[in-house]
Amino acid sequence: MAASAGVDRNAQKCSAGEMPSGGGVRRENHVCEPRISARNEAAARVQSETGAVMIHPYDDDRIIAGQATAAKELLEEVGTLDAVLAPVSGGGLLAVHA
């Protein structure tokens, strides 16, 4: 299975680096201009060329449900928390912990 990611031309090297492959998954980065329209065009091109399915990183019900599940599992595992530190990118993971 292949996973494709749109990466802004000016992204930091740690963001643009290849994710480790494993479990039969191969990742391909597609470099584009740092604009939403350019990312959308790159995604549409990859979908057209490969038949790939788009899974949006934050505007997709499956991703939102997975993030909500992460919050639920955390609370079930440890109970009451004083604070939660979460990474912020699209904000979805942080939002479900509010």
ABEGO torsion letter per residue (X at the ends): XBBBBBBBAABBAAAABBBBBEGGBBBBBBBBBBBAAAAAAAAAAAAAAAGBBBBBAABBAAAAAAAAAAAAAAAAAAEBBABBBBBBBAGAAAAAAX
